[in-house]
Amino acid sequence: MSFFEDVINTTKSAAATAGKKTDEAVRFTKLKIKESQTTSDIKSHFEKLGEMAYEMKKSENADAALFDAEIEEIDKLYAKLAEINHLLDDLRQEVTCTVCGAKTKSENAFCPKCGAKLPEKPAAAEEAAEVINENKDEENK
């Protein structure tokens, strides 16, 4: 019976590993899609901001509140994009050096480019799940 138990245990282990890798791939793909959507939204808001600046200059009827609101929305999108990129780095097991901006493996304690101490990384799975759930909530609106 031990041979069959070994086969069953090996099969269960392989299935668990495959399931984990699949979950990571799905999370990564969803984050990449969200990154692309957010980048597109930022470009769209910049286009709108440019049109507003043009219209304000042509009509000399400046409505600074609308202009400021658009800038605020762009800032929010950049913050969201930074969060998504942070989660993608976690899934890739990478960190970004706060001094020079180089990306490196998260197990490194120091940046290989400039030698600065790298930041500690928190658990990524919970954060990624929160962003994905947040995205689902936005899609349902």
VMD Tcl script that builds the backbone (N, CA, C; Angstrom):
set m [mol new atoms 423]
animate dup $m
set s [atomselect $m all]
$s set {name element resname resid chain x y z} {
  {N N MET 1 A 0.801 -1.205 0.000}
  {CA C MET 1 A 0.000 0.000 0.000}
  {C C MET 1 A 0.843 1.269 0.000}
  {N N SER 2 A 2.076 1.206 0.500}
  {CA C SER 2 A 2.894 2.409 0.595}
  {C C SER 2 A 3.225 2.982 -0.778}
  {N N PHE 3 A 3.366 2.149 -1.797}
  {CA C PHE 3 A 3.632 2.629 -3.144}
  {C C PHE 3 A 2.475 3.496 -3.623}
  {N N PHE 4 A 1.232 3.025 -3.416}
  {CA C PHE 4 A 0.062 3.781 -3.837}
  {C C PHE 4 A -0.097 5.062 -3.021}
  {N N GLU 5 A 0.230 4.995 -1.756}
  {CA C GLU 5 A 0.172 6.191 -0.923}
  {C C GLU 5 A 1.197 7.223 -1.399}
  {N N ASP 6 A 2.379 6.772 -1.783}
  {CA C ASP 6 A 3.397 7.671 -2.320}
  {C C ASP 6 A 2.927 8.319 -3.613}
  {N N VAL 7 A 2.303 7.528 -4.474}
  {CA C VAL 7 A 1.792 8.056 -5.748}
  {C C VAL 7 A 0.708 9.091 -5.480}
  {N N ILE 8 A -0.185 8.785 -4.552}
  {CA C ILE 8 A -1.272 9.714 -4.229}
  {C C ILE 8 A -0.706 11.002 -3.620}
  {N N ASN 9 A 0.228 10.875 -2.697}
  {CA C ASN 9 A 0.825 12.055 -2.073}
  {C C ASN 9 A 1.579 12.908 -3.083}
  {N N THR 10 A 2.310 12.264 -3.972}
  {CA C THR 10 A 3.039 12.992 -5.017}
  {C C THR 10 A 2.066 13.720 -5.937}
  {N N THR 11 A 0.987 13.052 -6.296}
  {CA C THR 11 A -0.023 13.654 -7.165}
  {C C THR 11 A -0.679 14.850 -6.476}
  {N N LYS 12 A -1.009 14.711 -5.199}
  {CA C LYS 12 A -1.615 15.821 -4.450}
  {C C LYS 12 A -0.655 17.003 -4.371}
  {N N SER 13 A 0.600 16.720 -4.126}
  {CA C SER 13 A 1.604 17.773 -4.038}
  {C C SER 13 A 1.747 18.507 -5.366}
  {N N ALA 14 A 1.784 17.750 -6.451}
  {CA C ALA 14 A 1.902 18.354 -7.785}
  {C C ALA 14 A 0.677 19.202 -8.101}
  {N N ALA 15 A -0.493 18.723 -7.736}
  {CA C ALA 15 A -1.726 19.474 -7.990}
  {C C ALA 15 A -1.749 20.763 -7.177}
  {N N ALA 16 A -1.302 20.695 -5.933}
  {CA C ALA 16 A -1.265 21.894 -5.091}
  {C C ALA 16 A -0.294 22.926 -5.657}
  {N N THR 17 A 0.863 22.462 -6.108}
  {CA C THR 17 A 1.849 23.375 -6.687}
  {C C THR 17 A 1.312 24.007 -7.968}
  {N N ALA 18 A 0.676 23.205 -8.810}
  {CA C ALA 18 A 0.105 23.725 -10.056}
  {C C ALA 18 A -0.995 24.737 -9.754}
  {N N GLY 19 A -1.809 24.459 -8.754}
  {CA C GLY 19 A -2.871 25.385 -8.370}
  {C C GLY 19 A -2.316 26.709 -7.888}
  {N N LYS 20 A -1.246 26.649 -7.098}
  {CA C LYS 20 A -0.623 27.867 -6.581}
  {C C LYS 20 A -0.046 28.704 -7.725}
  {N N LYS 21 A 0.635 28.039 -8.656}
  {CA C LYS 21 A 1.219 28.761 -9.798}
  {C C LYS 21 A 0.123 29.383 -10.665}
  {N N THR 22 A -0.986 28.664 -10.827}
  {CA C THR 22 A -2.095 29.184 -11.614}
  {C C THR 22 A -2.691 30.413 -10.949}
  {N N ASP 23 A -2.867 30.358 -9.626}
  {CA C ASP 23 A -3.386 31.516 -8.895}
  {C C ASP 23 A -2.473 32.728 -9.068}
  {N N GLU 24 A -1.161 32.504 -8.977}
  {CA C GLU 24 A -0.214 33.603 -9.155}
  {C C GLU 24 A -0.305 34.181 -10.561}
  {N N ALA 25 A -0.444 33.305 -11.552}
  {CA C ALA 25 A -0.543 33.769 -12.939}
  {C C ALA 25 A -1.813 34.586 -13.152}
  {N N VAL 26 A -2.908 34.147 -12.557}
  {CA C VAL 26 A -4.169 34.877 -12.688}
  {C C VAL 26 A -4.051 36.244 -12.025}
  {N N ARG 27 A -3.490 36.307 -10.811}
  {CA C ARG 27 A -3.306 37.582 -10.124}
  {C C ARG 27 A -2.423 38.517 -10.947}
  {N N PHE 28 A -1.336 37.978 -11.482}
  {CA C PHE 28 A -0.412 38.775 -12.280}
  {C C PHE 28 A -1.119 39.339 -13.516}
  {N N THR 29 A -1.875 38.497 -14.203}
  {CA C THR 29 A -2.580 38.922 -15.411}
  {C C THR 29 A -3.611 40.002 -15.094}
  {N N LYS 30 A -4.362 39.825 -14.009}
  {CA C LYS 30 A -5.355 40.830 -13.633}
  {C C LYS 30 A -4.694 42.164 -13.299}
  {N N LEU 31 A -3.564 42.105 -12.619}
  {CA C LEU 31 A -2.850 43.341 -12.290}
  {C C LEU 31 A -2.289 44.009 -13.545}
  {N N LYS 32 A -1.785 43.226 -14.486}
  {CA C LYS 32 A -1.264 43.805 -15.737}
  {C C LYS 32 A -2.390 44.469 -16.526}
  {N N ILE 33 A -3.565 43.849 -16.533}
  {CA C ILE 33 A -4.716 44.448 -17.222}
  {C C ILE 33 A -5.091 45.758 -16.543}
  {N N LYS 34 A -5.114 45.741 -15.208}
  {CA C LYS 34 A -5.455 46.950 -14.461}
  {C C LYS 34 A -4.408 48.039 -14.685}
  {N N GLU 35 A -3.143 47.649 -14.787}
  {CA C GLU 35 A -2.068 48.603 -15.066}
  {C C GLU 35 A -2.294 49.263 -16.427}
  {N N SER 36 A -2.632 48.463 -17.415}
  {CA C SER 36 A -2.874 48.980 -18.757}
  {C C SER 36 A -4.088 49.915 -18.783}
  {N N GLN 37 A -5.154 49.522 -18.094}
  {CA C GLN 37 A -6.350 50.366 -18.039}
  {C C GLN 37 A -6.059 51.701 -17.361}
  {N N THR 38 A -5.312 51.650 -16.275}
  {CA C THR 38 A -4.995 52.870 -15.540}
  {C C THR 38 A -4.108 53.791 -16.370}
  {N N THR 39 A -3.127 53.223 -17.066}
  {CA C THR 39 A -2.268 54.019 -17.944}
  {C C THR 39 A -3.092 54.677 -19.040}
  {N N SER 40 A -4.038 53.942 -19.590}
  {CA C SER 40 A -4.919 54.496 -20.616}
  {C C SER 40 A -5.783 55.616 -20.045}
  {N N ASP 41 A -6.278 55.436 -18.833}
  {CA C ASP 41 A -7.078 56.476 -18.183}
  {C C ASP 41 A -6.253 57.741 -17.964}
  {N N ILE 42 A -4.998 57.564 -17.575}
  {CA C ILE 42 A -4.121 58.720 -17.364}
  {C C ILE 42 A -3.937 59.483 -18.675}
  {N N LYS 43 A -3.688 58.762 -19.756}
  {CA C LYS 43 A -3.526 59.421 -21.065}
  {C C LYS 43 A -4.791 60.172 -21.456}
  {N N SER 44 A -5.932 59.554 -21.199}
  {CA C SER 44 A -7.209 60.182 -21.528}
  {C C SER 44 A -7.405 61.481 -20.743}
  {N N HIS 45 A -7.061 61.461 -19.478}
  {CA C HIS 45 A -7.198 62.670 -18.662}
  {C C HIS 45 A -6.210 63.749 -19.090}
  {N N PHE 46 A -5.019 63.358 -19.516}
  {CA C PHE 46 A -4.065 64.349 -20.027}
  {C C PHE 46 A -4.596 64.985 -21.312}
  {N N GLU 47 A -5.230 64.189 -22.167}
  {CA C GLU 47 A -5.817 64.746 -23.384}
  {C C GLU 47 A -6.914 65.755 -23.031}
  {N N LYS 48 A -7.747 65.367 -22.073}
  {CA C LYS 48 A -8.821 66.266 -21.644}
  {C C LYS 48 A -8.247 67.540 -21.036}
  {N N LEU 49 A -7.178 67.390 -20.256}
  {CA C LEU 49 A -6.523 68.546 -19.649}
  {C C LEU 49 A -5.972 69.474 -20.735}
  {N N GLY 50 A -5.381 68.906 -21.757}
  {CA C GLY 50 A -4.868 69.705 -22.869}
  {C C GLY 50 A -5.968 70.444 -23.600}
  {N N GLU 51 A -7.079 69.765 -23.837}
  {CA C GLU 51 A -8.218 70.416 -24.485}
  {C C GLU 51 A -8.747 71.563 -23.627}
  {N N MET 52 A -8.809 71.321 -22.307}
  {CA C MET 52 A -9.287 72.365 -21.401}
  {C C MET 52 A -8.347 73.574 -21.433}
  {N N ALA 53 A -7.044 73.330 -21.433}
  {CA C ALA 53 A -6.073 74.425 -21.472}
  {C C ALA 53 A -6.223 75.216 -22.771}
  {N N TYR 54 A -6.413 74.508 -23.869}
  {CA C TYR 54 A -6.591 75.162 -25.162}
  {C C TYR 54 A -7.851 76.030 -25.153}
  {N N GLU 55 A -8.963 75.457 -24.698}
  {CA C GLU 55 A -10.220 76.199 -24.661}
  {C C GLU 55 A -10.137 77.394 -23.728}
  {N N MET 56 A -9.456 77.215 -22.594}
  {CA C MET 56 A -9.312 78.328 -21.653}
  {C C MET 56 A -8.508 79.467 -22.273}
  {N N LYS 57 A -7.473 79.121 -23.017}
  {CA C LYS 57 A -6.626 80.136 -23.642}
  {C C LYS 57 A -7.383 80.856 -24.767}
  {N N LYS 58 A -8.125 80.077 -25.563}
  {CA C LYS 58 A -8.859 80.659 -26.690}
  {C C LYS 58 A -10.003 81.551 -26.232}
  {N N SER 59 A -10.730 81.108 -25.212}
  {CA C SER 59 A -11.911 81.861 -24.796}
  {C C SER 59 A -11.605 82.891 -23.716}
  {N N GLU 60 A -10.430 82.805 -23.137}
  {CA C GLU 60 A -10.033 83.683 -22.046}
  {C C GLU 60 A -11.056 83.667 -20.904}
  {N N ASN 61 A -11.786 82.564 -20.813}
  {CA C ASN 61 A -12.763 82.363 -19.745}
  {C C ASN 61 A -12.268 81.183 -18.914}
  {N N ALA 62 A -11.313 81.448 -18.059}
  {CA C ALA 62 A -10.651 80.377 -17.309}
  {C C ALA 62 A -11.536 79.879 -16.175}
  {N N ASP 63 A -11.764 78.577 -16.163}
  {CA C ASP 63 A -12.471 77.932 -15.060}
  {C C ASP 63 A -11.456 77.040 -14.348}
  {N N ALA 64 A -10.763 77.636 -13.400}
  {CA C ALA 64 A -9.668 76.955 -12.716}
  {C C ALA 64 A -10.143 75.755 -11.922}
  {N N ALA 65 A -11.380 75.746 -11.463}
  {CA C ALA 65 A -11.888 74.627 -10.662}
  {C C ALA 65 A -11.926 73.341 -11.483}
  {N N LEU 66 A -12.387 73.437 -12.727}
  {CA C LEU 66 A -12.421 72.255 -13.593}
  {C C LEU 66 A -11.009 71.772 -13.903}
  {N N PHE 67 A -10.138 72.720 -14.139}
  {CA C PHE 67 A -8.746 72.400 -14.437}
  {C C PHE 67 A -8.090 71.701 -13.250}
  {N N ASP 68 A -8.301 72.247 -12.056}
  {CA C ASP 68 A -7.741 71.659 -10.828}
  {C C ASP 68 A -8.320 70.276 -10.558}
  {N N ALA 69 A -9.605 70.089 -10.828}
  {CA C ALA 69 A -10.243 68.783 -10.618}
  {C C ALA 69 A -9.629 67.725 -11.530}
  {N N GLU 70 A -9.332 68.125 -12.755}
  {CA C GLU 70 A -8.717 67.180 -13.699}
  {C C GLU 70 A -7.302 66.803 -13.247}
  {N N ILE 71 A -6.559 67.769 -12.758}
  {CA C ILE 71 A -5.208 67.510 -12.250}
  {C C ILE 71 A -5.278 66.587 -11.036}
  {N N GLU 72 A -6.248 66.810 -10.172}
  {CA C GLU 72 A -6.427 65.960 -8.996}
  {C C GLU 72 A -6.744 64.515 -9.410}
  {N N GLU 73 A -7.557 64.364 -10.424}
  {CA C GLU 73 A -7.900 63.013 -10.907}
  {C C GLU 73 A -6.668 62.313 -11.482}
  {N N ILE 74 A -5.835 63.046 -12.197}
  {CA C ILE 74 A -4.599 62.473 -12.737}
  {C C ILE 74 A -3.684 62.033 -11.597}
  {N N ASP 75 A -3.579 62.849 -10.557}
  {CA C ASP 75 A -2.755 62.488 -9.400}
  {C C ASP 75 A -3.258 61.214 -8.734}
  {N N LYS 76 A -4.579 61.066 -8.620}
  {CA C LYS 76 A -5.164 59.848 -8.038}
  {C C LYS 76 A -4.821 58.625 -8.891}
  {N N LEU 77 A -4.903 58.787 -10.206}
  {CA C LEU 77 A -4.589 57.671 -11.107}
  {C C LEU 77 A -3.115 57.283 -11.019}
  {N N TYR 78 A -2.233 58.276 -10.889}
  {CA C TYR 78 A -0.811 57.967 -10.721}
  {C C TYR 78 A -0.560 57.211 -9.420}
  {N N ALA 79 A -1.258 57.580 -8.360}
  {CA C ALA 79 A -1.117 56.863 -7.086}
  {C C ALA 79 A -1.606 55.421 -7.226}
  {N N LYS 80 A -2.702 55.245 -7.928}
  {CA C LYS 80 A -3.241 53.901 -8.164}
  {C C LYS 80 A -2.262 53.077 -9.000}
  {N N LEU 81 A -1.686 53.697 -10.023}
  {CA C LEU 81 A -0.717 53.004 -10.871}
  {C C LEU 81 A 0.515 52.603 -10.069}
  {N N ALA 82 A 0.968 53.466 -9.174}
  {CA C ALA 82 A 2.126 53.132 -8.329}
  {C C ALA 82 A 1.808 51.932 -7.434}
  {N N GLU 83 A 0.586 51.877 -6.908}
  {CA C GLU 83 A 0.178 50.742 -6.071}
  {C C GLU 83 A 0.144 49.449 -6.884}
  {N N ILE 84 A -0.388 49.529 -8.083}
  {CA C ILE 84 A -0.443 48.346 -8.951}
  {C C ILE 84 A 0.969 47.876 -9.287}
  {N N ASN 85 A 1.854 48.809 -9.629}
  {CA C ASN 85 A 3.234 48.436 -9.945}
  {C C ASN 85 A 3.943 47.833 -8.741}
  {N N HIS 86 A 3.630 48.330 -7.551}
  {CA C HIS 86 A 4.195 47.768 -6.322}
  {C C HIS 86 A 3.741 46.318 -6.156}
  {N N LEU 87 A 2.465 46.054 -6.403}
  {CA C LEU 87 A 1.947 44.688 -6.284}
  {C C LEU 87 A 2.546 43.768 -7.351}
  {N N LEU 88 A 2.739 44.302 -8.554}
  {CA C LEU 88 A 3.383 43.509 -9.605}
  {C C LEU 88 A 4.818 43.169 -9.216}
  {N N ASP 89 A 5.522 44.131 -8.634}
  {CA C ASP 89 A 6.881 43.868 -8.156}
  {C C ASP 89 A 6.878 42.769 -7.098}
  {N N ASP 90 A 5.886 42.798 -6.221}
  {CA C ASP 90 A 5.782 41.755 -5.192}
  {C C ASP 90 A 5.586 40.380 -5.824}
  {N N LEU 91 A 4.722 40.307 -6.826}
  {CA C LEU 91 A 4.499 39.024 -7.485}
  {C C LEU 91 A 5.742 38.547 -8.236}
  {N N ARG 92 A 6.510 39.489 -8.776}
  {CA C ARG 92 A 7.759 39.143 -9.466}
  {C C ARG 92 A 8.904 38.905 -8.485}
  {N N GLN 93 A 8.632 39.202 -7.213}
  {CA C GLN 93 A 9.634 39.126 -6.147}
  {C C GLN 93 A 10.789 40.083 -6.436}
  {N N GLU 94 A 10.412 41.324 -6.750}
  {CA C GLU 94 A 11.371 42.387 -7.016}
  {C C GLU 94 A 11.104 43.567 -6.087}
  {N N VAL 95 A 12.126 44.349 -5.858}
  {CA C VAL 95 A 11.994 45.614 -5.141}
  {C C VAL 95 A 12.651 46.699 -5.986}
  {N N THR 96 A 12.234 47.930 -5.743}
  {CA C THR 96 A 12.817 49.074 -6.422}
  {C C THR 96 A 13.647 49.852 -5.421}
  {N N CYS 97 A 14.866 50.127 -5.786}
  {CA C CYS 97 A 15.757 50.902 -4.926}
  {C C CYS 97 A 15.190 52.306 -4.773}
  {N N THR 98 A 15.096 52.769 -3.537}
  {CA C THR 98 A 14.556 54.104 -3.277}
  {C C THR 98 A 15.555 55.208 -3.617}
  {N N VAL 99 A 16.825 54.834 -3.818}
  {CA C VAL 99 A 17.850 55.824 -4.124}
  {C C VAL 99 A 18.008 56.010 -5.635}
  {N N CYS 100 A 18.234 54.902 -6.358}
  {CA C CYS 100 A 18.532 55.013 -7.792}
  {C C CYS 100 A 17.396 54.531 -8.698}
  {N N GLY 101 A 16.390 53.848 -8.146}
  {CA C GLY 101 A 15.253 53.393 -8.945}
  {C C GLY 101 A 15.453 52.067 -9.656}
  {N N ALA 102 A 16.583 51.411 -9.436}
  {CA C ALA 102 A 16.846 50.123 -10.083}
  {C C ALA 102 A 15.978 49.033 -9.458}
  {N N LYS 103 A 15.567 48.072 -10.283}
  {CA C LYS 103 A 14.812 46.919 -9.789}
  {C C LYS 103 A 15.769 45.761 -9.573}
  {N N THR 104 A 15.528 45.024 -8.490}
  {CA C THR 104 A 16.361 43.879 -8.166}
  {C C THR 104 A 15.524 42.852 -7.421}
  {N N LYS 105 A 16.058 41.663 -7.246}
  {CA C LYS 105 A 15.348 40.602 -6.543}
  {C C LYS 105 A 15.112 41.002 -5.089}
  {N N SER 106 A 13.967 40.607 -4.543}
  {CA C SER 106 A 13.601 41.024 -3.186}
  {C C SER 106 A 14.451 40.387 -2.102}
  {N N GLU 107 A 15.144 39.290 -2.409}
  {CA C GLU 107 A 15.983 38.673 -1.372}
  {C C GLU 107 A 17.282 39.445 -1.149}
  {N N ASN 108 A 17.616 40.385 -2.043}
  {CA C ASN 108 A 18.816 41.202 -1.859}
  {C C ASN 108 A 18.598 42.211 -0.733}
  {N N ALA 109 A 19.613 42.411 0.068}
  {CA C ALA 109 A 19.539 43.399 1.143}
  {C C ALA 109 A 19.997 44.773 0.663}
  {N N PHE 110 A 20.864 44.783 -0.366}
  {CA C PHE 110 A 21.408 46.039 -0.873}
  {C C PHE 110 A 21.256 46.098 -2.390}
  {N N CYS 111 A 21.144 47.295 -2.915}
  {CA C CYS 111 A 20.998 47.508 -4.359}
  {C C CYS 111 A 22.314 47.150 -5.056}
  {N N PRO 112 A 22.253 46.301 -6.096}
  {CA C PRO 112 A 23.475 45.956 -6.813}
  {C C PRO 112 A 24.018 47.103 -7.666}
  {N N LYS 113 A 23.190 48.110 -7.927}
  {CA C LYS 113 A 23.623 49.227 -8.767}
  {C C LYS 113 A 24.311 50.323 -7.954}
  {N N CYS 114 A 23.683 50.733 -6.822}
  {CA C CYS 114 A 24.244 51.858 -6.065}
  {C C CYS 114 A 24.695 51.482 -4.657}
  {N N GLY 115 A 24.330 50.297 -4.180}
  {CA C GLY 115 A 24.765 49.839 -2.862}
  {C C GLY 115 A 23.892 50.286 -1.704}
  {N N ALA 116 A 22.802 50.994 -1.983}
  {CA C ALA 116 A 21.916 51.465 -0.908}
  {C C ALA 116 A 21.148 50.294 -0.302}
  {N N LYS 117 A 20.769 50.430 0.963}
  {CA C LYS 117 A 19.957 49.409 1.630}
  {C C LYS 117 A 18.571 49.410 0.999}
  {N N LEU 118 A 18.084 48.209 0.671}
  {CA C LEU 118 A 16.774 48.079 0.038}
  {C C LEU 118 A 15.678 48.001 1.100}
  {N N PRO 119 A 14.461 48.450 0.754}
  {CA C PRO 119 A 13.361 48.416 1.719}
  {C C PRO 119 A 12.895 46.981 1.984}
  {N N GLU 120 A 12.344 46.760 3.171}
  {CA C GLU 120 A 11.754 45.463 3.519}
  {C C GLU 120 A 10.450 45.316 2.751}
  {N N LYS 121 A 10.097 44.076 2.383}
  {CA C LYS 121 A 8.876 43.837 1.623}
  {C C LYS 121 A 7.843 43.110 2.479}
  {N N PRO 122 A 6.581 43.636 2.561}
  {CA C PRO 122 A 5.521 42.928 3.271}
  {C C PRO 122 A 4.950 41.804 2.416}
  {N N ALA 123 A 4.076 40.997 2.991}
  {CA C ALA 123 A 3.424 39.905 2.258}
  {C C ALA 123 A 2.585 40.487 1.136}
  {N N ALA 124 A 2.757 39.961 -0.084}
  {CA C ALA 124 A 2.097 40.526 -1.257}
  {C C ALA 124 A 0.746 39.912 -1.540}
  {N N ALA 125 A 0.526 38.689 -1.144}
  {CA C ALA 125 A -0.697 37.990 -1.511}
  {C C ALA 125 A -1.941 38.721 -1.010}
  {N N GLU 126 A -1.913 39.206 0.221}
  {CA C GLU 126 A -3.069 39.894 0.779}
  {C C GLU 126 A -3.318 41.209 0.048}
  {N N GLU 127 A -2.249 41.951 -0.252}
  {CA C GLU 127 A -2.398 43.220 -0.952}
  {C C GLU 127 A -2.946 43.006 -2.358}
  {N N ALA 128 A -2.434 41.998 -3.056}
  {CA C ALA 128 A -2.899 41.728 -4.416}
  {C C ALA 128 A -4.369 41.356 -4.402}
  {N N ALA 129 A -4.779 40.566 -3.423}
  {CA C ALA 129 A -6.178 40.175 -3.318}
  {C C ALA 129 A -7.060 41.398 -3.088}
  {N N GLU 130 A -6.582 42.355 -2.279}
  {CA C GLU 130 A -7.353 43.567 -2.009}
  {C C GLU 130 A -7.534 44.391 -3.278}
  {N N VAL 131 A -6.478 44.555 -4.061}
  {CA C VAL 131 A -6.573 45.346 -5.295}
  {C C VAL 131 A -7.485 44.659 -6.301}
  {N N ILE 132 A -7.374 43.345 -6.408}
  {CA C ILE 132 A -8.227 42.612 -7.351}
  {C C ILE 132 A -9.676 42.730 -6.924}
  {N N ASN 133 A -9.960 42.606 -5.631}
  {CA C ASN 133 A -11.325 42.758 -5.141}
  {C C ASN 133 A -11.828 44.175 -5.352}
  {N N GLU 134 A -10.947 45.165 -5.162}
  {CA C GLU 134 A -11.309 46.552 -5.408}
  {C C GLU 134 A -11.666 46.750 -6.877}
  {N N ASN 135 A -10.918 46.108 -7.759}
  {CA C ASN 135 A -11.177 46.217 -9.199}
  {C C ASN 135 A -12.518 45.611 -9.554}
  {N N LYS 136 A -12.876 44.496 -8.921}
  {CA C LYS 136 A -14.160 43.867 -9.167}
  {C C LYS 136 A -15.289 44.802 -8.742}
  {N N ASP 137 A -15.104 45.472 -7.593}
  {CA C ASP 137 A -16.107 46.417 -7.107}
  {C C ASP 137 A -16.299 47.555 -8.099}
  {N N GLU 138 A -15.198 48.063 -8.662}
  {CA C GLU 138 A -15.269 49.153 -9.641}
  {C C GLU 138 A -15.968 48.702 -10.917}
  {N N GLU 139 A -15.710 47.468 -11.349}
  {CA C GLU 139 A -16.321 46.950 -12.561}
  {C C GLU 139 A -17.819 46.759 -12.393}
  {N N ASN 140 A -18.264 46.468 -11.183}
  {CA C ASN 140 A -19.683 46.244 -10.925}
  {C C ASN 140 A -20.477 47.545 -10.836}
  {N N LYS 141 A -19.792 48.692 -10.771}
  {CA C LYS 141 A -20.487 49.988 -10.673}
  {C C LYS 141 A -21.078 50.390 -11.994}
}
mol reanalyze $m
mol bondsrecalc $m
mol representation Tube
mol addrep $m
